[in-house]
């Protein structure tokens, strides 16, 4: 894939995997809008980019301070991208997430919202829906890459809500991949093992160091692999210190028959969505 002048929306680009991915995208010539909830951190990242590119071509990255859980805030990113870069959006990367290990089984606020689910799942659903609506409305292809975790494939005894949210992201990705199979829109998900980021608490960092850490380089390469392999749609790419693998697609004869039966409904659904935007 030629990344020159590709327009990217990156949710969560001020630290960790998102920040490293931002720098990699900019280095390849992408135009990037990256988001975060901390304006100071976002501006600091821009300063780092300014210093890095001061003696060469100017970088094409802008920061938008916004809450990923806010639909209206997410929706504003698309016209902002078109206005800023003069082109439509090509790629949407959903990296933002939080890890809360404090709430295992007790609810301090029994009627309160679960912030981990709000950020890791509900916000990602909004990001995916907005991206799909946008690509269908523009009648163009596009790539959406979500972020899960090894705990989305297994479980996490110390962070059950986190694991639940990451399992759900995989289900969301597979479902949209199936729905959009006959279009030029691809939806996939990267599921990294332990990567040294601010999200990884001290105890887990010690455990991860013992059992093997994923290098940031390998993690970032997994995202580009997903972007570039056009055979992937609804797939899960797992990256560990042992390497990168695409998870086998679960095969069930009943579900396969059901999927075949749903082909016409899939077309009707997509046509209905397209008619809605016309």
C-alpha positions in Angstrom: 0.0 0.0 0.0 1.2 3.5 -0.9 0.5 5.5 2.3 1.4 8.9 0.7 -1.4 11.4 1.4 -3.7 8.7 2.9 -6.0 10.4 5.4 -6.2 8.6 8.8 -8.3 9.1 11.9 -6.4 7.7 14.9 -8.3 7.3 18.1 -5.8 7.5 21.0 -2.5 8.8 19.7 -1.0 10.6 22.7 0.8 7.6 24.3 1.7 3.9 24.0 0.8 2.0 20.9 -1.2 4.9 19.5 1.6 7.4 19.7 4.1 5.0 18.1 1.6 4.3 15.3 1.1 8.0 14.8 4.8 8.6 14.3 5.0 5.6 11.9 2.1 6.8 9.8 3.5 10.3 9.6 6.9 8.9 8.5 5.1 7.1 5.6 3.5 10.4 4.4 0.0 10.0 5.9 -2.3 12.9 6.9 -3.4 12.1 10.4 -5.9 13.4 12.9 -5.2 11.9 16.2 -7.3 12.2 19.3 -6.9 12.1 23.1 -8.6 13.5 26.2 -5.5 15.3 27.5 -4.8 18.5 25.5 -1.4 19.0 27.2 -0.3 15.6 26.2 -1.6 16.0 22.6 0.2 19.3 22.1 3.3 17.8 23.5 3.2 15.1 20.9 2.8 17.7 18.2 5.8 19.5 19.6 7.8 16.3 19.3 6.7 15.9 15.7 7.6 19.5 15.0 11.1 19.0 16.3 11.5 15.7 14.4 10.5 17.3 11.1 11.9 20.8 11.5 14.7 20.2 9.0 12.7 18.3 6.4 9.2 18.3 5.0 6.5 19.5 7.4 4.5 16.7 9.0 0.7 16.4 8.3 -0.7 15.6 11.7 -3.2 17.5 13.8 -4.5 16.9 17.3 -8.1 17.0 18.3 -8.9 16.9 22.0 -12.0 14.9 22.4 -13.7 12.2 24.4 -14.0 9.0 22.4 -17.2 8.1 24.1 -18.9 11.2 22.6 -20.7 10.5 19.3 -20.8 14.2 18.3 -17.2 14.6 19.0 -16.3 11.6 16.8 -18.6 12.7 14.1 -16.8 16.1 13.8 -13.5 14.4 12.9 -14.6 13.5 9.3 -15.5 17.0 8.1 -12.4 18.3 9.9 -10.2 15.8 8.1 -11.7 16.7 4.7 -11.4 20.5 5.4 -7.8 20.1 6.7 -6.4 17.7 4.1 -8.7 18.3 1.2 -9.4 14.6 0.8 -11.7 12.0 2.2 -10.8 9.6 5.0 -9.1 6.3 4.0 -8.2 4.6 7.3 -9.7 4.6 10.8 -7.6 3.1 13.7 -9.3 2.5 17.1 -6.4 2.3 19.6 -7.8 4.2 22.6 -8.5 2.1 25.7 -8.2 1.9 29.4 -7.4 -0.9 31.9 -9.1 -0.9 35.3 -8.0 -3.6 37.7 -9.6 -2.2 40.8 -13.1 -3.5 40.2 -13.2 -7.3 40.2 -16.6 -8.2 41.7 -17.6 -5.3 44.0 -19.6 -2.3 42.8 -19.0 0.8 44.8 -21.6 2.6 42.7 -24.1 -0.1 41.9 -26.0 2.1 39.4 -23.0 3.7 37.9 -21.5 3.2 34.5 -18.6 0.8 33.9 -16.0 3.1 32.5 -13.9 0.3 31.0 -16.9 -0.9 29.0 -17.8 2.7 28.0 -14.3 3.4 26.6 -13.1 0.0 25.3 -16.4 -1.2 23.8 -19.2 1.4 23.6 -16.9 4.1 22.2 -15.4 1.6 19.7 -18.8 0.6 18.5 -19.5 4.3 17.8 -16.2 4.7 16.0 -16.9 1.6 13.8 -20.4 2.7 13.0 -19.4 6.2 12.1 -16.6 4.9 9.9 -18.8 2.4 8.1 -21.5 5.0 7.5 -18.9 7.4 6.2 -17.3 4.9 3.8 -20.7 3.8 2.5 -21.9 7.4 2.1 -18.8 8.3 0.1 -19.1 5.1 -1.9 -15.5 4.3 -1.4 -13.4 1.6 0.2 -11.8 2.0 3.6 -9.9 0.2 6.3 -10.9 0.0 10.0 -8.5 -1.6 12.5 -9.7 -2.2 16.0 -7.6 -3.1 19.0 -8.2 -6.1 21.3 -5.7 -8.0 23.5 -4.5 -11.4 24.2 -7.1 -11.2 27.0 -9.7 -10.9 24.3 -8.7 -14.5 23.3 -8.3 -15.9 26.8 -9.4 -14.1 29.9 -7.9 -12.0 32.7 -8.5 -13.0 36.3 -7.3 -9.6 37.5 -9.2 -7.6 34.9 -12.5 -9.3 34.0 -14.2 -6.2 32.6 -11.1 -5.4 30.4 -11.1 -9.0 29.1 -14.9 -8.8 28.5 -14.5 -5.6 26.5 -11.7 -7.1 24.4 -13.7 -10.3 23.7 -16.5 -8.1 22.5 -14.3 -6.1 20.2 -13.4 -9.3 18.4 -17.1 -10.3 18.1 -17.8 -6.8 16.7 -15.0 -7.0 14.2 -16.0 -10.5 13.0 -19.6 -9.4 12.6 -18.9 -6.2 10.6 -16.3 -8.1 8.5 -19.1 -10.6 7.6 -21.6 -7.8 6.9 -19.2 -5.9 4.7 -17.8 -8.9 2.8 -19.2 -7.8 -0.6 -17.9 -4.2 -0.2 -14.5 -2.6 -0.3 -14.6 -1.8 3.4 -12.4 -4.0 5.6 -12.7 -4.3 9.4 -10.0 -6.2 11.3 -8.6 -6.3 14.8 -5.1 -6.6 16.3 -4.7 -8.5 19.6 -1.3 -7.8 21.1 0.2 -9.7 24.0 2.1 -7.7 26.7 3.5 -4.5 25.2 5.3 -2.0 27.4 3.0 0.9 27.5 1.5 3.2 30.2 -1.5 0.9 30.2 0.5 -1.9 31.7 0.5 -1.7 35.5 3.7 -2.5 37.5 2.7 -6.0 38.6 1.7 -7.0 35.1 4.9 -5.5 33.7 6.9 -7.8 36.0 4.9 -10.8 34.9 5.1 -9.9 31.3 8.9 -9.4 31.5 9.1 -13.0 32.9 6.9 -14.6 30.2 7.9 -12.4 27.2 7.2 -8.9 26.0 6.1 -7.9 22.5 8.5 -5.3 21.0 6.7 -2.1 20.0 8.2 -2.5 16.6 6.5 -5.9 16.1 3.3 -4.5 17.4 3.3 -1.6 15.0 4.2 -3.9 12.1 1.1 -5.9 12.9 -1.2 -2.9 12.3 0.5 -2.2 8.9 0.2 -5.9 8.0 -3.5 -5.8 8.6 -3.8 -2.6 6.6 -1.9 -4.0 3.7 -3.3 -7.6 3.4 -6.5 -7.1 1.4 -7.5 -10.8 2.0 -8.2 -10.0 5.6 -11.7 -9.0 6.7 -13.2 -9.8 10.0 -9.9 -11.3 11.0 -8.0 -11.3 14.3 -4.2 -10.8 14.1 -2.5 -12.0 17.3 1.0 -10.6 18.0 3.3 -12.0 20.7 7.0 -12.2 21.5 6.9 -15.5 19.4 5.6 -13.7 16.3 2.5 -12.7 14.5 -0.4 -15.1 13.6 -3.8 -14.7 12.1 -6.3 -16.6 14.3 -8.0 -19.4 12.5 -11.6 -18.6 11.6 -14.0 -20.7 13.7 -15.8 -23.2 11.5 -19.2 -24.4 12.4 -21.4 -26.1 9.7 -24.6 -24.7 11.0 -23.2 -21.1 11.2 -21.8 -21.6 7.7 -25.2 -22.6 6.4 -26.8 -19.7 8.2 -24.2 -17.3 6.7 -25.1 -18.6 3.2 -28.8 -18.0 3.9 -28.0 -14.5 5.1 -26.3 -13.5 1.8 -29.5 -12.0 0.4 -30.3 -10.3 3.7 -26.7 -8.9 3.8 -27.3 -7.3 0.4 -30.7 -5.9 1.4 -29.1 -4.5 4.6 -26.3 -2.8 2.7 -28.7 -1.4 0.1 -30.9 -0.1 2.8 -28.0 1.7 4.4 -26.9 3.1 1.0 -30.5 4.3 0.3 -30.6 6.0 3.7 -27.6 8.2 2.8 -28.7 9.1 -0.7 
